[in-house]
Amino acid sequence: MSANKAYTGSCHCGAIQYQVKLAFPPALNLDELNAGDRVRMYKCNCTVCHKMGLFHVRPKDPATDFIMTSPTSFDDLADYRCNEGKIGWYFCKKCGCRPFGGGGEFEQVDIDVGEWAGKEGVGKTQKVWVSRPKGEWTDTSNGKNEVRPSHYLSINAVTLDSGEGGVDLNEWHEKNWLYYSEYKESSLGTPLVRWEKPYPGGMY
């Protein structure tokens, strides 16, 4: 598995800009997925994800692997809430593009962005937004309740900047790197997943 590398992304007009650290390949089977120490790539068949056309890329550690560098005020983002208001899908008020969604809290901090990205720092900090856990969620799996921190963060892969080494959505499909999630009909606390093809109502 490659080391974490910082990739840039933005909305269409560039008002929202972010960086996310990813390592490839992502989780490629249920054991790797359940271990929780790999990037996750998937498409979900729930009505929210399907109608928004979301291609999820979930970093290993939302608290350390994601920063939003622009805008400086979170009030400049619009927000559509789902999952009983737990998840916010943020979008640009200018172009309407949805770069990411989150279920934690966002906090503004000062960092050297170059140093954070693993490059040579410039010795100057700037204000960025980072994601922090908020509360707890209870998942039901195999008849058991599992309580975990509610720190959901998902990048919409189509907003990653193309041309950077490793960011090739066609290649990700061809390598069978993304899995498909069954949320539309699932009564379980955690969804069914498979790598071969989408569940009914989902998309490739």
N, C-alpha and C positions, 0 to 999 in steps of 0.2 A: 504494500500500500504506500502511495506517495505521501510525502509530508504535507501538512497544511500549507496552502498557498492562498494569498489574498486576491480576490477577484472583485472587479468593480461592476456596478450596475446603476441603472437610473430609470426614471420614467421617460416618456417620449420627449418631452420638452426640456428635460434636464433639471427641473426645479428640485426634484427629489434625487439625491445621489447617496449611494451606500457602498460599503465594501463587506465582503463575507469571506471567511476562510473555509476552504473546502479541501478534502483529500480524496483521491480516487484510487481504486474503484469504490463505489458505495456499497452498502449492504446488498448482497447478492443471493441470500437465502434466509430462511426463517431464523436459523441459529444466529447469524450475524445481525439480523434485524433485532432480535430479542436481546442481544448483548448490549445494544445501545451505544456502541463505541465507533460507529461508522456513520458517514453521511447517508441520508435517506433520500431517494428520488422516487416520486410516484405520482400517479393521477388517480383521483378519487371520483366515485360516481354519485356523490351526494349532489343535490340540486344546486347548492351554493358553488361548489368547486366546478361543476359541469357548466353551469351558465356563465361563470366568470372565465372559463377556459384556463383554469390554473394548472400549472405544471410545477408541482411542489419540489423544492430542494431544501432539505432540513439540515442545517449544520450540526456537528456533533455536540457542541456546547454553545447554546444561544448567548450565554452571558459573556463569553470571551471571543466568540467567532464572528460577531456582527457589529458594525457601527454604521450609523447614518450620519453623513458629513454635511448634508444640506437637505432641507433648510435649517436655519438655526432655531426657529420656533416650531414646536410641534403643532401649534394652532394653524400653521400653513397647510397641514394635511387634512383631508377629509377622511371620514371613517364610517364604514358600514359594519355593524355588529351582528354576529350570529352566534349559534351555540349558546342560547340563553344569555346573550350579551357577553360571554366569556372571551370570544375571539373578535378582534378588530381587523378588518381588511382595509388597509390604508390606501388612499388613492390621491393623486395630484388634482388640486382644484383647477389647474390650468388645462391639462391635457386628458385627465380622466384615467390615466394608466395606473394599474395596481401593482406596485413592486414587491410588496411583502405583507404578511399578516402576523399578528402576535397576540398572545394570551397572557403576557406578563405586564410589567410596568416599564416605562421608558424613563431613563434618567440621563441628564446631561452631565458630561464629565469633560475634563481637559486632558488631552493626550497628544503625543507626537505621533501623527498618523503614519508617517514613514516607518518609524520604529515599530509601531503596532503591526504593520504589514510585513515586517521582516526585512525591510530595506534599511539603508542608512538614514538615520534620523537627521532632522534639520536643526535640532536643538530648540525648536519652537513648538509650543502646544497650540491646539485649537479645540474649540468646543465641538463635541460630537454627541450623538445619542446612542446609548447602549440599552440592552434589554435585561431586565431583572425578573426573577420569579415572583409570582403573586399568588399566595394562598396555596391550596391543595386541590387535587382532583381525585376522585375515586373511580377506578376502572374495575370492571367485572370480567374476569377471565377464568375459564374452567371452574366456574361456580364459586370463585373466591374474589373477595374485594381487595384491591391493591391501592393504597393511598400513595400518591407521588406529588412532588412539587408541580404546580401548574405553570410550566414554562414552555409554552408553545411559541415557536417562531418558524415561519416558513417563507422562503424566498420564492417569488414567481420566476422560474428559470428563464422565461422569455424576456425578462428585463435585464438579465446579465449581459454585459458588453461582449459582443462576438469578436473573434480575432485574438482573444487572449488564450494562451496555451491551455488546453483542457476543456474549454467551453465550446463544445460542438454538439448541439442538441440532436442533430442527425446521427452522429456517432454514438451518442448515449442510447438512442433507440436501437441502432444496429447491433450494439454490444449487449443488448438486453439488460441494461443497467437499471431500468425503472420498473417498479412493480405497480400493480393495480389494486386499489383498495375498495372493498365493499362496505359502504356506509348507508346506502339508500334503503336496503331491505334488512340490514343486520339489526338484530335485537340485542346483540352482545355489547358489553362495555367497550371492547376493543374490536376493530373491524377484521374481516377476513381479508387475506392478501394472497396474491399470486403474481407470477412474472409473465405468464404466457400471453394473456389477452385481457382486455377490460371486462369488468362485470357488466351485466345489463344496465343500460343507461349511461355507461361511461364512454370514454373516447381513447383512441390510441394517441 
